[in-house]
Amino acid sequence: MSGWLLALAAPLWLGAVIFLRAFRIWLLYYLVAVVGGAYTLVLLSHQLLGLDLLLSQATVWWVDHIAVWFGVPTRTFDRAPGVLMVMIVAQDIGWTLLQVGVESSGTLEICVLTSLLLFYPGWSAPQRVRALLLGLAATWAANVLRLLLIALMLHYLGKGALVLAHTFVGKAVFFLLTIAIYAWLVTFPTVRALAPGADSSAPIR
């Protein structure tokens, strides 16, 4: 989205969010707020903060060190043109290069989760902060696990497992973990709060 179009869309989005919240149209408010908030966070994290680069570097660093515990030698470097980070997974014959770009850095998922939690109606500021800290840490750890699983499968199953490891196993595990994190932070506390006689201010457990 170009700069002038973003400058035009941002006030319209903010006005819609304020209007829907003021008139307590909660479902539409949450939908509009989350979509616009997530899109804004993605733009800010990528273009202004460089968060995707920091996340990819941190993720690859942790995977590189954890993989050693499983006997999987890896190497990393960040000078490949057009990508953020590259992890080299050694195998019996040759090696496989994993390009860790914005899609694998966890930035998109973290921005979406942050928007989901920030705009969730009915929470106090301490509840939001607690949920955000737990959610960001859990999502980042889930992404580390995804990349680690891919590296392990490539090492032990060979290059032929690349599609299975990345497209199916890695994405499926990360998707399920992301759903579980949201259920843990939002769905279950909401169900408990709506139960008869429940304390709506009960903390996340």
SULQUICOR-V200348 format. One record per residue. OMEGA is omega in degrees with one decimal (NA if undefined). Layout:
BEGIN
omega=OMEGA
omega=OMEGA
END
This chain:
BEGIN
omega=-178.7
omega=-175.4
omega=-177.5
omega=178.7
omega=176.8
omega=179.0
omega=177.6
omega=-175.7
omega=-175.6
omega=178.4
omega=178.3
omega=178.4
omega=-179.4
omega=177.9
omega=178.6
omega=179.4
omega=-179.7
omega=-179.6
omega=-178.0
omega=178.6
omega=-179.6
omega=-179.3
omega=172.2
omega=174.6
omega=-162.0
omega=-176.1
omega=179.8
omega=176.3
omega=-176.9
omega=-179.8
omega=-178.2
omega=-177.7
omega=-176.6
omega=-178.6
omega=179.8
omega=178.8
omega=179.3
omega=179.7
omega=179.0
omega=179.5
omega=178.4
omega=179.0
omega=-179.1
omega=-176.3
omega=-176.4
omega=-171.8
omega=-175.3
omega=-172.9
omega=-176.3
omega=-175.8
omega=-178.9
omega=178.0
omega=179.7
omega=-179.7
omega=179.9
omega=178.2
omega=179.7
omega=-179.4
omega=-179.7
omega=179.5
omega=-179.4
omega=178.5
omega=179.5
omega=-178.4
omega=179.2
omega=-178.0
omega=178.8
omega=179.3
omega=-179.5
omega=179.4
omega=-178.9
omega=178.0
omega=177.6
omega=174.2
omega=179.5
omega=171.0
omega=-174.6
omega=-178.5
omega=179.0
omega=-178.5
omega=175.3
omega=178.4
omega=-179.1
omega=-179.1
omega=176.5
omega=174.7
omega=179.0
omega=179.0
omega=180.0
omega=179.9
omega=-180.0
omega=177.7
omega=177.4
omega=-177.3
omega=178.1
omega=178.3
omega=175.7
omega=177.5
omega=-178.2
omega=-179.8
omega=-176.3
omega=-179.0
omega=-177.6
omega=-177.3
omega=-176.6
omega=-177.3
omega=-177.5
omega=-178.7
omega=179.5
omega=178.5
omega=179.4
omega=179.9
omega=178.6
omega=179.0
omega=178.0
omega=-177.9
omega=-178.3
omega=-173.6
omega=179.9
omega=-173.5
omega=172.3
omega=-179.0
omega=173.4
omega=179.5
omega=178.1
omega=177.2
omega=-179.9
omega=-179.3
omega=179.7
omega=-179.8
omega=-179.9
omega=-179.1
omega=179.2
omega=-177.5
omega=179.8
omega=179.1
omega=-178.2
omega=180.0
omega=178.5
omega=178.0
omega=178.4
omega=178.5
omega=174.7
omega=178.8
omega=179.0
omega=-178.2
omega=178.1
omega=177.9
omega=179.2
omega=-179.8
omega=179.9
omega=-179.7
omega=178.4
omega=-178.5
omega=-172.6
omega=-177.8
omega=177.4
omega=-176.0
omega=-178.3
omega=-178.8
omega=-174.4
omega=-178.7
omega=178.8
omega=-175.8
omega=-173.9
omega=-172.1
omega=-174.0
omega=-173.8
omega=-177.7
omega=-178.8
omega=-179.6
omega=179.9
omega=-178.5
omega=178.7
omega=-179.9
omega=178.6
omega=178.6
omega=176.5
omega=179.9
omega=179.3
omega=179.1
omega=178.5
omega=179.9
omega=-174.4
omega=-172.1
omega=-171.2
omega=-177.2
omega=175.9
omega=179.0
omega=178.6
omega=179.0
omega=-178.3
omega=-179.1
omega=179.5
omega=180.0
omega=178.2
omega=-177.3
omega=175.5
omega=-176.1
omega=-179.4
omega=-179.0
omega=-177.7
omega=175.9
omega=-179.9
omega=NA
END
